[in-house]
Amino acid sequence: MSPIELSFQYTEADYQEFLRHYFWKNRSRLYLTLGVLALVALVITQRGDTASLSFWISTLVPVTLILVLWWAVLRFSGRRAFQMTPEMSEQRNCVIDSDNITVRGQTFLSEFKWAGVLYLVETKNLVLVYNSKTNAVMLPKRAFSTDQFAAFKHLVDSNPTLASKWKS
């Protein structure tokens, strides 16, 4: 197989998509469980009077405020982290072959062996190559031609030790 060569630059939207995926992958069950427990506590404290307008106002207002606050914090912290890391905006050249993924920017060079990759996930606009539980190489799908993406999927799928979750 000939190496797949990509050239791309991350956008803030790429980073935000990674953060959303990471959050839902790792924390969503915890927050969903806490939300259900909080709702049960509210129902118990209202002693069965869940049909009243005051119950729904006292429930929906705090839940809405928490959700809006969570969304704003995640968005703000993602934007700030992206802007405070100049390397994130560098043009990148990536070479993918059967042994390695090599990513080169203006100020760095990173090489990852496929043997060190835990799993791979395709999101709406990215391919996330996780080399640890918290760190992933983001490959924007816009950087791949149709043939390159097909070759990349074939390369990943032909590796029996690599878990992958394809969207398409």
Beta strands, then each sheet from edge to edge (+ up, - down):
strand 1: 4-9
strand 2: 91-96
strand 3: 100-104
strand 4: 109-113
strand 5: 119-122
strand 6: 126-130
strand 7: 136-140
strand 8: 163-165
sheet 1: 1+ 2- 3+ 4-
sheet 2: 7+ 6- 5+ 8+
end
